[in-house]
């Protein structure tokens, strides 16, 4: 499920912004999909089926921290 694009995005952001950026909140299925390297429809599918741990729906909008998103796609250490 993890795409190379997402890994590259996360690695480049870590180099630029540092490790404290893990608390950044990503809002909306479209942006979550962009980070994952999937369409907004695919991201919405994952979110609606609770397949992304740490994601929450506030009102009618999905959100997840970068750290939680990273935990969903990276193998455990």
Biopython code that builds the backbone (N, CA, C, O; Angstrom):
import numpy as np
from Bio.PDB.StructureBuilder import StructureBuilder

atoms = [
    (1, "UNK", "N", (0.821, -1.191, 0.000)),
    (1, "UNK", "CA", (0.000, 0.000, 0.000)),
    (1, "UNK", "C", (0.869, 1.260, 0.000)),
    (1, "UNK", "O", (0.485, 2.275, -0.581)),
    (2, "UNK", "N", (2.015, 1.202, 0.636)),
    (2, "UNK", "CA", (2.872, 2.385, 0.683)),
    (2, "UNK", "C", (3.531, 2.601, -0.666)),
    (2, "UNK", "O", (4.071, 1.673, -1.267)),
    (3, "UNK", "N", (3.479, 3.814, -1.122)),
    (3, "UNK", "CA", (4.098, 4.104, -2.403)),
    (3, "UNK", "C", (5.472, 4.713, -2.188)),
    (3, "UNK", "O", (5.744, 5.315, -1.149)),
    (4, "UNK", "N", (6.325, 4.551, -3.174)),
    (4, "UNK", "CA", (7.649, 5.162, -3.107)),
    (4, "UNK", "C", (7.534, 6.675, -3.062)),
    (4, "UNK", "O", (8.350, 7.347, -2.433)),
    (5, "UNK", "N", (6.511, 7.215, -3.735)),
    (5, "UNK", "CA", (6.292, 8.655, -3.740)),
    (5, "UNK", "C", (6.073, 9.170, -2.326)),
    (5, "UNK", "O", (6.630, 10.199, -1.944)),
    (6, "UNK", "N", (5.255, 8.450, -1.541)),
    (6, "UNK", "CA", (5.007, 8.891, -0.169)),
    (6, "UNK", "C", (6.282, 8.834, 0.651)),
    (6, "UNK", "O", (6.580, 9.762, 1.403)),
    (7, "UNK", "N", (7.040, 7.749, 0.511)),
    (7, "UNK", "CA", (8.282, 7.627, 1.275)),
    (7, "UNK", "C", (9.237, 8.761, 0.927)),
    (7, "UNK", "O", (9.872, 9.336, 1.811)),
    (8, "UNK", "N", (9.338, 9.084, -0.359)),
    (8, "UNK", "CA", (10.193, 10.192, -0.781)),
    (8, "UNK", "C", (9.689, 11.506, -0.201)),
    (8, "UNK", "O", (10.479, 12.326, 0.267)),
    (9, "UNK", "N", (8.372, 11.707, -0.233)),
    (9, "UNK", "CA", (7.780, 12.937, 0.309)),
    (9, "UNK", "C", (8.091, 13.071, 1.795)),
    (9, "UNK", "O", (8.532, 14.124, 2.255)),
    (10, "UNK", "N", (7.856, 11.987, 2.544)),
    (10, "UNK", "CA", (8.085, 12.031, 3.981)),
    (10, "UNK", "C", (9.558, 12.224, 4.298)),
    (10, "UNK", "O", (9.896, 12.987, 5.203)),
    (11, "UNK", "N", (10.438, 11.552, 3.575)),
    (11, "UNK", "CA", (11.866, 11.701, 3.815)),
    (11, "UNK", "C", (12.347, 13.104, 3.487)),
    (11, "UNK", "O", (13.155, 13.662, 4.230)),
    (12, "UNK", "N", (11.875, 13.684, 2.400)),
    (12, "UNK", "CA", (12.305, 15.028, 2.036)),
    (12, "UNK", "C", (11.776, 16.045, 3.036)),
    (12, "UNK", "O", (12.478, 16.998, 3.374)),
    (13, "UNK", "N", (10.543, 15.858, 3.515)),
    (13, "UNK", "CA", (9.983, 16.773, 4.514)),
    (13, "UNK", "C", (10.768, 16.676, 5.810)),
    (13, "UNK", "O", (11.011, 17.691, 6.462)),
    (14, "UNK", "N", (11.167, 15.474, 6.192)),
    (14, "UNK", "CA", (11.926, 15.307, 7.429)),
    (14, "UNK", "C", (13.260, 16.023, 7.330)),
    (14, "UNK", "O", (13.704, 16.654, 8.289)),
    (15, "UNK", "N", (13.902, 15.927, 6.170)),
    (15, "UNK", "CA", (15.180, 16.609, 5.991)),
    (15, "UNK", "C", (15.000, 18.119, 6.061)),
    (15, "UNK", "O", (15.850, 18.819, 6.612)),
    (16, "UNK", "N", (13.902, 18.628, 5.509)),
    (16, "UNK", "CA", (13.691, 20.069, 5.472)),
    (16, "UNK", "C", (13.164, 20.631, 6.790)),
    (16, "UNK", "O", (13.620, 21.679, 7.249)),
    (17, "UNK", "N", (12.215, 19.942, 7.390)),
    (17, "UNK", "CA", (11.509, 20.497, 8.529)),
    (17, "UNK", "C", (11.922, 19.907, 9.867)),
    (17, "UNK", "O", (11.609, 20.481, 10.910)),
    (18, "UNK", "N", (12.604, 18.796, 9.864)),
    (18, "UNK", "CA", (13.034, 18.172, 11.103)),
    (18, "UNK", "C", (11.993, 17.225, 11.654)),
    (18, "UNK", "O", (10.864, 17.178, 11.167)),
    (19, "UNK", "N", (12.373, 16.468, 12.673)),
    (19, "UNK", "CA", (11.502, 15.433, 13.218)),
    (19, "UNK", "C", (10.269, 15.961, 13.944)),
    (19, "UNK", "O", (9.305, 15.212, 14.106)),
    (20, "UNK", "N", (10.256, 17.216, 14.387)),
    (20, "UNK", "CA", (9.101, 17.760, 15.105)),
    (20, "UNK", "C", (7.907, 17.973, 14.201)),
    (20, "UNK", "O", (6.805, 18.233, 14.685)),
    (21, "UNK", "N", (8.098, 17.869, 12.918)),
    (21, "UNK", "CA", (7.013, 18.063, 11.965)),
    (21, "UNK", "C", (6.023, 16.898, 11.982)),
    (21, "UNK", "O", (4.986, 16.955, 11.321)),
    (22, "UNK", "N", (6.341, 15.838, 12.740)),
    (22, "UNK", "CA", (5.452, 14.682, 12.846)),
    (22, "UNK", "C", (4.066, 15.057, 13.359)),
    (22, "UNK", "O", (3.098, 14.345, 13.093)),
    (23, "UNK", "N", (3.959, 16.148, 14.079)),
    (23, "UNK", "CA", (2.677, 16.548, 14.651)),
    (23, "UNK", "C", (1.823, 17.357, 13.686)),
    (23, "UNK", "O", (0.704, 17.742, 14.023)),
    (24, "UNK", "N", (2.337, 17.616, 12.499)),
    (24, "UNK", "CA", (1.560, 18.328, 11.482)),
    (24, "UNK", "C", (0.287, 17.537, 11.185)),
    (24, "UNK", "O", (0.337, 16.322, 10.990)),
    (25, "UNK", "N", (-0.836, 18.218, 11.150)),
    (25, "UNK", "CA", (-2.111, 17.569, 10.842)),
    (25, "UNK", "C", (-2.418, 17.758, 9.365)),
    (25, "UNK", "O", (-2.359, 18.868, 8.835)),
    (26, "UNK", "N", (-2.746, 16.657, 8.720)),
    (26, "UNK", "CA", (-3.128, 16.684, 7.313)),
    (26, "UNK", "C", (-4.643, 16.591, 7.269)),
    (26, "UNK", "O", (-5.231, 15.651, 7.804)),
    (27, "UNK", "N", (-5.272, 17.568, 6.632)),
    (27, "UNK", "CA", (-6.730, 17.663, 6.605)),
    (27, "UNK", "C", (-7.292, 17.273, 5.248)),
    (27, "UNK", "O", (-6.788, 17.704, 4.211)),
    (28, "UNK", "N", (-8.331, 16.461, 5.261)),
    (28, "UNK", "CA", (-9.085, 16.130, 4.059)),
    (28, "UNK", "C", (-8.541, 14.925, 3.310)),
    (28, "UNK", "O", (-7.332, 14.698, 3.253)),
    (29, "UNK", "N", (-9.462, 14.158, 2.736)),
    (29, "UNK", "CA", (-9.096, 12.948, 1.991)),
    (29, "UNK", "C", (-8.204, 13.284, 0.801)),
    (29, "UNK", "O", (-7.321, 12.501, 0.451)),
    (30, "UNK", "N", (-8.422, 14.424, 0.184)),
    (30, "UNK", "CA", (-7.622, 14.789, -0.982)),
    (30, "UNK", "C", (-6.158, 14.973, -0.609)),
    (30, "UNK", "O", (-5.277, 14.432, -1.277)),
    (31, "UNK", "N", (-5.889, 15.729, 0.448)),
    (31, "UNK", "CA", (-4.490, 15.941, 0.872)),
    (31, "UNK", "C", (-3.878, 14.667, 1.412)),
    (31, "UNK", "O", (-2.705, 14.388, 1.164)),
    (32, "UNK", "N", (-4.664, 13.880, 2.155)),
    (32, "UNK", "CA", (-4.164, 12.604, 2.663)),
    (32, "UNK", "C", (-3.779, 11.717, 1.488)),
    (32, "UNK", "O", (-2.739, 11.061, 1.510)),
    (33, "UNK", "N", (-4.618, 11.702, 0.470)),
    (33, "UNK", "CA", (-4.315, 10.939, -0.731)),
    (33, "UNK", "C", (-3.060, 11.420, -1.429)),
    (33, "UNK", "O", (-2.266, 10.612, -1.910)),
    (34, "UNK", "N", (-2.872, 12.735, -1.488)),
    (34, "UNK", "CA", (-1.678, 13.286, -2.118)),
    (34, "UNK", "C", (-0.417, 12.796, -1.408)),
    (34, "UNK", "O", (0.563, 12.426, -2.055)),
    (35, "UNK", "N", (-0.447, 12.797, -0.083)),
    (35, "UNK", "CA", (0.712, 12.346, 0.682)),
    (35, "UNK", "C", (0.940, 10.850, 0.488)),
    (35, "UNK", "O", (2.082, 10.395, 0.405)),
    (36, "UNK", "N", (-0.145, 10.090, 0.416)),
    (36, "UNK", "CA", (-0.032, 8.642, 0.218)),
    (36, "UNK", "C", (0.342, 8.278, -1.218)),
    (36, "UNK", "O", (0.845, 7.184, -1.474)),
    (37, "UNK", "N", (0.101, 9.179, -2.134)),
    (37, "UNK", "CA", (0.357, 8.884, -3.540)),
    (37, "UNK", "C", (-0.784, 8.126, -4.188)),
    (37, "UNK", "O", (-0.576, 7.356, -5.125)),
    (38, "UNK", "N", (-2.008, 8.349, -3.677)),
    (38, "UNK", "CA", (-3.207, 7.716, -4.235)),
    (38, "UNK", "C", (-4.224, 8.810, -4.545)),
    (38, "UNK", "O", (-4.036, 9.965, -4.162)),
    (39, "UNK", "N", (-5.294, 8.449, -5.235)),
    (39, "UNK", "CA", (-6.339, 9.425, -5.537)),
    (39, "UNK", "C", (-7.127, 9.752, -4.271)),
    (39, "UNK", "O", (-7.071, 9.017, -3.285)),
    (40, "UNK", "N", (-7.850, 10.843, -4.311)),
    (40, "UNK", "CA", (-8.681, 11.211, -3.154)),
    (40, "UNK", "C", (-9.759, 10.155, -2.923)),
    (40, "UNK", "O", (-10.140, 9.895, -1.782)),
    (41, "UNK", "N", (-10.247, 9.552, -3.992)),
    (41, "UNK", "CA", (-11.249, 8.491, -3.875)),
    (41, "UNK", "C", (-10.679, 7.269, -3.153)),
    (41, "UNK", "O", (-11.344, 6.679, -2.302)),
    (42, "UNK", "N", (-9.450, 6.896, -3.495)),
    (42, "UNK", "CA", (-8.801, 5.771, -2.825)),
    (42, "UNK", "C", (-8.538, 6.088, -1.355)),
    (42, "UNK", "O", (-8.718, 5.230, -0.491)),
    (43, "UNK", "N", (-8.114, 7.317, -1.074)),
    (43, "UNK", "CA", (-7.879, 7.725, 0.308)),
    (43, "UNK", "C", (-9.191, 7.690, 1.094)),
    (43, "UNK", "O", (-9.229, 7.208, 2.226)),
    (44, "UNK", "N", (-10.260, 8.201, 0.490)),
    (44, "UNK", "CA", (-11.568, 8.196, 1.143)),
    (44, "UNK", "C", (-12.008, 6.761, 1.462)),
    (44, "UNK", "O", (-12.554, 6.500, 2.534)),
    (45, "UNK", "N", (-11.769, 5.840, 0.533)),
    (45, "UNK", "CA", (-12.090, 4.430, 0.752)),
    (45, "UNK", "C", (-11.357, 3.910, 1.986)),
    (45, "UNK", "O", (-11.964, 3.272, 2.847)),
    (46, "UNK", "N", (-10.056, 4.180, 2.075)),
    (46, "UNK", "CA", (-9.259, 3.725, 3.219)),
    (46, "UNK", "C", (-9.753, 4.348, 4.523)),
    (46, "UNK", "O", (-9.837, 3.680, 5.553)),
    (47, "UNK", "N", (-10.076, 5.635, 4.460)),
    (47, "UNK", "CA", (-10.536, 6.345, 5.656)),
    (47, "UNK", "C", (-11.902, 5.840, 6.135)),
    (47, "UNK", "O", (-12.085, 5.577, 7.323)),
    (48, "UNK", "N", (-12.839, 5.707, 5.229)),
    (48, "UNK", "CA", (-14.191, 5.275, 5.586)),
    (48, "UNK", "C", (-14.226, 3.850, 6.150)),
    (48, "UNK", "O", (-15.133, 3.508, 6.908)),
    (49, "UNK", "N", (-13.266, 3.039, 5.791)),
    (49, "UNK", "CA", (-13.214, 1.657, 6.275)),
    (49, "UNK", "C", (-12.253, 1.498, 7.437)),
    (49, "UNK", "O", (-11.885, 0.382, 7.803)),
    (50, "UNK", "N", (-11.846, 2.631, 8.020)),
    (50, "UNK", "CA", (-10.938, 2.651, 9.181)),
    (50, "UNK", "C", (-9.664, 1.851, 8.943)),
    (50, "UNK", "O", (-9.183, 1.151, 9.834)),
    (51, "UNK", "N", (-9.127, 1.962, 7.742)),
    (51, "UNK", "CA", (-7.910, 1.240, 7.389)),
    (51, "UNK", "C", (-6.649, 2.064, 7.655)),
    (51, "UNK", "O", (-5.537, 1.553, 7.521)),
    (52, "UNK", "N", (-6.815, 3.333, 8.029)),
    (52, "UNK", "CA", (-5.685, 4.186, 8.398)),
    (52, "UNK", "C", (-5.788, 4.492, 9.890)),
    (52, "UNK", "O", (-6.574, 5.342, 10.308)),
    (53, "UNK", "N", (-4.986, 3.789, 10.682)),
    (53, "UNK", "CA", (-5.015, 3.989, 12.137)),
    (53, "UNK", "C", (-4.575, 5.408, 12.466)),
    (53, "UNK", "O", (-3.615, 5.925, 11.895)),
    (54, "UNK", "N", (-5.285, 6.020, 13.387)),
    (54, "UNK", "CA", (-4.961, 7.371, 13.816)),
    (54, "UNK", "C", (-5.748, 8.446, 13.093)),
    (54, "UNK", "O", (-5.691, 9.616, 13.472)),
    (55, "UNK", "N", (-6.484, 8.066, 12.057)),
    (55, "UNK", "CA", (-7.301, 9.046, 11.341)),
    (55, "UNK", "C", (-8.586, 9.296, 12.120)),
    (55, "UNK", "O", (-9.121, 8.394, 12.765)),
    (56, "UNK", "N", (-9.067, 10.517, 12.052)),
    (56, "UNK", "CA", (-10.301, 10.881, 12.744)),
    (56, "UNK", "C", (-11.153, 11.733, 11.815)),
    (56, "UNK", "O", (-10.644, 12.468, 10.968)),
    (57, "UNK", "N", (-12.446, 11.615, 11.995)),
    (57, "UNK", "CA", (-13.368, 12.421, 11.218)),
    (57, "UNK", "C", (-13.945, 13.475, 12.156)),
    (57, "UNK", "O", (-14.655, 13.155, 13.109)),
    (58, "UNK", "N", (-13.633, 14.727, 11.873)),
    (58, "UNK", "CA", (-14.137, 15.842, 12.671)),
    (58, "UNK", "C", (-15.165, 16.574, 11.830)),
    (58, "UNK", "O", (-14.835, 17.216, 10.833)),
    (59, "UNK", "N", (-16.416, 16.466, 12.250)),
    (59, "UNK", "CA", (-17.496, 16.981, 11.424)),
    (59, "UNK", "C", (-17.607, 16.101, 10.198)),
    (59, "UNK", "O", (-17.889, 14.908, 10.312)),
    (60, "UNK", "N", (-17.391, 16.669, 9.034)),
    (60, "UNK", "CA", (-17.434, 15.872, 7.805)),
    (60, "UNK", "C", (-16.071, 15.861, 7.116)),
    (60, "UNK", "O", (-15.975, 15.597, 5.917)),
    (61, "UNK", "N", (-15.021, 16.149, 7.883)),
    (61, "UNK", "CA", (-13.681, 16.230, 7.303)),
    (61, "UNK", "C", (-12.717, 15.304, 8.025)),
    (61, "UNK", "O", (-12.684, 15.271, 9.255)),
    (62, "UNK", "N", (-11.931, 14.552, 7.260)),
    (62, "UNK", "CA", (-10.955, 13.626, 7.813)),
    (62, "UNK", "C", (-9.655, 14.346, 8.126)),
    (62, "UNK", "O", (-9.287, 15.307, 7.450)),
    (63, "UNK", "N", (-8.958, 13.873, 9.161)),
    (63, "UNK", "CA", (-7.640, 14.398, 9.477)),
    (63, "UNK", "C", (-6.778, 13.288, 10.065)),
    (63, "UNK", "O", (-7.287, 12.298, 10.590)),
    (64, "UNK", "N", (-5.466, 13.469, 9.967)),
    (64, "UNK", "CA", (-4.501, 12.520, 10.523)),
    (64, "UNK", "C", (-3.173, 13.252, 10.658)),
    (64, "UNK", "O", (-2.846, 14.111, 9.839)),
    (65, "UNK", "N", (-2.411, 12.914, 11.689)),
    (65, "UNK", "CA", (-1.090, 13.530, 11.815)),
    (65, "UNK", "C", (-0.128, 12.827, 10.875)),
    (65, "UNK", "O", (-0.337, 11.677, 10.487)),
    (66, "UNK", "N", (0.913, 13.529, 10.524)),
    (66, "UNK", "CA", (1.933, 12.956, 9.659)),
    (66, "UNK", "C", (2.567, 11.738, 10.325)),
    (66, "UNK", "O", (2.880, 10.752, 9.658)),
    (67, "UNK", "N", (2.751, 11.810, 11.634)),
    (67, "UNK", "CA", (3.327, 10.680, 12.378)),
    (67, "UNK", "C", (2.432, 9.443, 12.274)),
    (67, "UNK", "O", (2.928, 8.340, 12.042)),
    (68, "UNK", "N", (1.132, 9.616, 12.441)),
    (68, "UNK", "CA", (0.199, 8.489, 12.350)),
    (68, "UNK", "C", (0.149, 7.940, 10.934)),
    (68, "UNK", "O", (0.090, 6.726, 10.735)),
    (69, "UNK", "N", (0.173, 8.830, 9.952)),
    (69, "UNK", "CA", (0.154, 8.388, 8.567)),
    (69, "UNK", "C", (1.406, 7.586, 8.251)),
    (69, "UNK", "O", (1.352, 6.556, 7.579)),
    (70, "UNK", "N", (2.523, 8.075, 8.744)),
    (70, "UNK", "CA", (3.799, 7.388, 8.565)),
    (70, "UNK", "C", (3.758, 5.991, 9.198)),
    (70, "UNK", "O", (4.277, 5.032, 8.625)),
    (71, "UNK", "N", (3.147, 5.880, 10.370)),
    (71, "UNK", "CA", (3.058, 4.594, 11.068)),
    (71, "UNK", "C", (2.224, 3.577, 10.292)),
    (71, "UNK", "O", (2.421, 2.372, 10.442)),
    (72, "UNK", "N", (1.307, 4.048, 9.474)),
    (72, "UNK", "CA", (0.462, 3.150, 8.675)),
    (72, "UNK", "C", (1.193, 2.539, 7.489)),
    (72, "UNK", "O", (0.800, 1.478, 7.005)),
    (73, "UNK", "N", (2.231, 3.177, 7.023)),
    (73, "UNK", "CA", (2.865, 2.710, 5.804)),
    (73, "UNK", "C", (4.304, 2.235, 5.976)),
    (73, "UNK", "O", (4.847, 1.589, 5.079)),
    (74, "UNK", "N", (4.920, 2.535, 7.087)),
    (74, "UNK", "CA", (6.292, 2.101, 7.320)),
    (74, "UNK", "C", (6.294, 0.841, 8.165)),
    (74, "UNK", "O", (5.472, 0.708, 9.072)),
    (75, "UNK", "N", (7.200, -0.084, 7.888)),
    (75, "UNK", "CA", (7.276, -1.284, 8.716)),
    (75, "UNK", "C", (7.742, -0.927, 10.125)),
    (75, "UNK", "O", (8.515, 0.015, 10.298)),
    (76, "UNK", "N", (7.281, -1.670, 11.134)),
    (76, "UNK", "CA", (7.721, -1.385, 12.508)),
    (76, "UNK", "C", (9.219, -1.625, 12.649)),
    (76, "UNK", "O", (9.797, -2.470, 11.965)),
    (77, "UNK", "N", (9.829, -0.870, 13.542)),
    (77, "UNK", "CA", (11.287, -0.983, 13.728)),
    (77, "UNK", "C", (11.628, -2.177, 14.550)),
    (77, "UNK", "O", (12.804, -2.431, 14.810)),
]
sb = StructureBuilder()
sb.init_structure("model")
sb.init_model(0)
sb.init_chain("A")
sb.init_seg("    ")
for serial, (resi, resn, name, xyz) in enumerate(atoms, 1):
    if name == "N":
        sb.init_residue(resn, " ", resi, " ")
    sb.init_atom(name, np.array(xyz, "f"), 0.0, 1.0, " ", f" {name:<3s}", serial, name[0])
structure = sb.get_structure()
